[in-house]
Amino acid sequence: MSVRTHPILALIAVTLAVSGCTKIDALPRDDAPAIVTTRPVILAPGDVVEFKFYSAPELDDVQQVRPDGAVSLQLVGEVGVAGERPDALRQQLETLYAEHLRDPTITVILRESLGRRVLVGGEVRNPGPIAMPADMDVMEAIILAGGYVPETSAVGHVIVMRDVGDQRVGYRVDLRDAIRGRATTPFFLAAGDTIHVPRSAIANVNTFVEQYVGGVIPDGLRATRQVGNTTYGIDSSLGN
């Protein structure tokens, strides 16, 4: 008696073996900025900003940052403000207004952040853009997207993509401790970030079995494999 290895069965074995781990490139790169663990306030298009002049209240103004990231102010004209912190913008404006005012003391106040948003995708219940009118971390964004899907999501490998200058930088965020209620350091988001909750390896195996294997294996094959807490098996015997 001889036993043949069916090609479909061999494919299942390879798939299960490979799916036991998920390879993700090391993130962030060595030259990438450090993970954000503070609450930065960065101006963005759509934000409503108030400008108050200590010695010239007639110049006081409230403006919404245009889509091109600029505002138009009296005496100095067009000023790019998107991507700036309010304090850094204050210093910039005080330098510009030093040519026009004896005391160019200025206060910059972020009144509303209506234009700030992030994009959440992957294994969440309601993927799509999320408004970020206030400070927000990765976990909060996922909750606002309906929460992650427990059966299929790899919450230990959540990816955050961010534009830093002219580069796209990736960060890998492990949310497992946060989900278990343990003390963690939050990863705060910046406007324009993209959060991706990847699909777990076990979920990929489930999809493969359902879509490509179900109903294809002929009678007379036996194959079982344990992956995590799940056992995949086809119970019969083969002989010729």
Stockholm file with secondary structure:
# STOCKHOLM 1.0

chainA/1-240         MSVRTHPILALIAVTLAVSGCTKIDALPRDDAPAIVTTRPVILAPGDVVEFKFYSAPELDDVQQVRPDGAVSLQLVGEVGVAGERPDALRQQLETLYAEHLRDPTITVILRESLGRRVLVGGEVRNPGPIAMPADMDVMEAIILAGGYVPETSAVGHVIVMRDVGDQRVGYRVDLRDAIRGRATTPFFLAAGDTIHVPRSAIANVNTFVEQYVGGVIPDGLRATRQVGNTTYGIDSSLGN
#=GR chainA/1-240 SS CCCCCCHHHHHHHHHHHHTTCCCCCCSSCTTSCCCCCSCCCCCCTTEEEEEEESSCGGGCEEEECCTTSEEEETTTEEEECTTCCHHHHHHHHHHHHTTTCSSCCEEEEEEEETTCEEEEEESBSSCEEEECSSCCBHHHHHHHTTCBCTTTBCGGGEEEEEEETTEEEEEEECCHHHHTTCCCCCCBCCTTCEEEECBCHHHHHHHHIIIIITTTSCTTCCEEEEETTEEEEECCCCCC
#=GC SS_cons         CCCCCCHHHHHHHHHHHHTTCCCCCCSSCTTSCCCCCSCCCCCCTTEEEEEEESSCGGGCEEEECCTTSEEEETTTEEEECTTCCHHHHHHHHHHHHTTTCSSCCEEEEEEEETTCEEEEEESBSSCEEEECSSCCBHHHHHHHTTCBCTTTBCGGGEEEEEEETTEEEEEEECCHHHHTTCCCCCCBCCTTCEEEECBCHHHHHHHHIIIIITTTSCTTCCEEEEETTEEEEECCCCCC
//
